Amino acid sequence: MVTYYPVCKNCMECGTIKIGGVGAQQPVIETYYCQSCQATTYVQFKIEY
């Protein structure tokens, strides 16, 4: 589990804290919708070793 603050790729506004789970075998993609500019940003978590 990881905690993160999503950041809009368009206006750089920071969202509220979120929690995401990621496994060692596959990346996880989360979607963040910005209320300020209505842009969608995709956040990817991936474990590399």
Stockholm file with secondary structure:
# STOCKHOLM 1.0

chainA/1-49         MVTYYPVCKNCMECGTIKIGGVGAQQPVIETYYCQSCQATTYVQFKIEY
#=GR chainA/1-49 SS CEEECCBCTTTCCBCCCEEECCCSSSCEEEEEECTTTCCEEEEEECCCC
#=GC SS_cons        CEEECCBCTTTCCBCCCEEECCCSSSCEEEEEECTTTCCEEEEEECCCC
//
